[in-house]
Amino acid sequence: MQEHGLTQSDLPGVGAQSVVSEILSGKRQLNVRQIRWLAEFFKVPVDMFI
């Protein structure tokens, strides 16, 4: 996120800012839908998030 100058609110496909915060802090894991969204958003393979 830092590399791309993004904030939690720039990732609506992951969920609400509170969900993104929990994921970033390690309190919650990404689910399949979120992984697919992130892979598409960042134009990287899905396995980058697994």
C-alpha positions as CSV (number, residue, x, y, z in Angstrom):
1,M,0.0,0.0,0.0
2,Q,2.8,2.4,0.9
3,E,4.5,1.7,-2.4
4,H,1.3,2.8,-4.3
5,G,0.4,5.6,-1.9
6,L,-2.8,3.9,-0.9
7,T,-4.9,4.1,2.3
8,Q,-7.4,1.7,3.7
9,S,-10.2,3.6,2.1
10,D,-8.7,3.0,-1.3
11,L,-9.5,-0.7,-1.0
12,P,-13.3,-0.9,-1.0
13,G,-13.3,-4.3,-2.6
14,V,-11.7,-5.8,0.5
15,G,-14.3,-4.4,2.9
16,A,-14.9,-1.6,5.3
17,Q,-11.9,0.3,6.7
18,S,-12.3,-1.6,9.9
19,V,-12.0,-5.0,8.0
20,V,-8.9,-3.7,6.2
21,S,-7.4,-2.6,9.5
22,E,-8.0,-6.1,11.0
23,I,-6.4,-7.8,8.0
24,L,-3.4,-5.5,8.1
25,S,-2.9,-6.0,11.9
26,G,-3.1,-9.8,11.5
27,K,-6.4,-10.2,13.4
28,R,-8.3,-11.4,10.3
29,Q,-7.3,-13.4,7.2
30,L,-8.2,-12.6,3.7
31,N,-11.0,-14.6,2.2
32,V,-11.2,-15.9,-1.4
33,R,-13.3,-12.9,-2.7
34,Q,-10.9,-10.4,-1.1
35,I,-7.9,-12.2,-2.6
36,R,-9.4,-12.2,-6.1
37,W,-10.3,-8.5,-5.8
38,L,-6.8,-7.6,-4.6
39,A,-5.1,-9.6,-7.4
40,E,-7.2,-7.8,-10.0
41,F,-6.7,-4.4,-8.4
42,F,-2.9,-4.8,-8.2
43,K,-2.6,-6.8,-11.5
44,V,-0.7,-9.6,-9.8
45,P,-1.3,-13.4,-9.6
46,V,-3.8,-14.6,-6.9
47,D,-1.0,-16.6,-5.3
48,M,0.7,-13.4,-4.2
49,F,-1.9,-13.1,-1.4
50,I,-2.0,-16.7,-0.3
